[in-house]
């Protein structure tokens, strides 16, 4: 009981989603520790007589959270205007009896058949002009006023019924916002959105340079709704429009919920597309949420710890605080070319890595596969007969460990001195005109992330307009769009003593996706005292050498020039296409206590390691833990006076890790020790208090 009260106290004090406590008459019945394991449970797919067995099996696996309701619209509103929420009430109450709290997913990603039949205008139209049909999910048009009204009504019913239920701790809006629509109403909205933004057609024509190919618009109605081919100015605005429409879609429900629910229930939406999706700007969508959450699937192959870690860091950067993994892979999926299973122990390893990067809950998708429906082959905790699959015991272990160590990790969060800047405008601008199929922005980000993560051992990934002053080093791998305002923000960081490193393709475009007349890096040409003279797409590696050693560069090469005597050349290209020969590939300029560095190419791994060593050394960044054997990841989570290190073995062999000073492994009882032995997929959770 004591532990329970302690946990509840911590929950209220440190919860990442806890809204400042008002004197609520009731509080959450979360008899949980800070770390939760959960599952997506679809009680509507099973006879009610089965629920008790399911919940008992969950409780036995230390699962303290279920997400219900998403996709259940035809059960919640079987006929227009007639709602049945009693079954949800019973499911929530029964779950609570098993010490399981509930997150309600609003059902708005799966409109019921009566609705799509009676009101086909709510269906989305794809880029080819075809209207979607029923039979799948996400077939609605995200702008449809009628659909939005239906969403409001169903959410209002849910909010009114469960908004003060102590066993409901939060809400998920829809599921993985996915498809935009190209119907005539959406087109009108886009034109209106442009009108609101540009005010006059002449401003739009000027910023989009519509004199090109006779695109000049003389009426707003002439502007197409286009996503693939088209003026880069239009394409960039379209993605911003899509982001705003999803924001509106989300707020349409959030506004209704906020009016109904108690402040300690959080609101989130689960981000899909393996976090890297870019149909819409994640920062925009995260804005009204209390909590960021995402769906972490590996698909084919085994987990890539750098990629997975970077995606956690990206999601943590959305609200710049801890987050949830709302869906995690229970062994294997059903949608990859080869749906291999994660190895035994890998799911647990991933769970602890997620916690290390700032996750406070991990929910597995799903508890038990529906007997029919599109996802029969997907991994699940229970088999078709309703008894545990082999993976169940591994999740049970995670559940037990999370429950036991929750209080230790409560209120702790990763803290980094290094940030990578990540920006949707830039990602879109590059992807509209990649110039080379070899420039994969995720790989570029990871090329920077890997050595930073290895050497600094903690990295934040944040939007460029974030408060940067708390970072000693800020690295922007391909910040293609640098409007003047952002240029000033970055310059201020440098003037305050910050170290800024721009990667290739930076500062080429202004806010309208037009070429910046200063050349690259746009507004930072003058402070850098140098610029890009010409960019080249490479067919293969070229030699490069200088401060970071003798190496190769590939995929993209920018020939730089210095225009200020204080700007130093760090690396030069060797002999290649003639144009690059002997030209600077990386330059740097000290500005007071700060500096700007521009790296115009993608270096091989060993040169990137050297470059990052140079960056960290110059910025005074030290690793959070200290030297580690190859293939061992460390994560640090802290709260005042309390530091936890999580060590994860990513090798295929056991490894012994010497510790900087004796620490206690909280997972395994025993005295403090100066080293830990990690088996394959092994994890240690170390308490590092003096
Ligand atoms: C997610 C989705 C779930 C389920 C899962 C299967 O993207 O949110 O509903 O379909 O994929 O991997």
Boltz pocket constraint, residues with backbone or C-beta under 6 A from the ligand:
constraints:
  - pocket:
      binder: B
      contacts: [[A, 175], [A, 176], [A, 272], [A, 273], [A, 295], [A, 297], [A, 327], [A, 333], [A, 334], [A, 365], [A, 375], [A, 378]]
      max_distance: 6.0
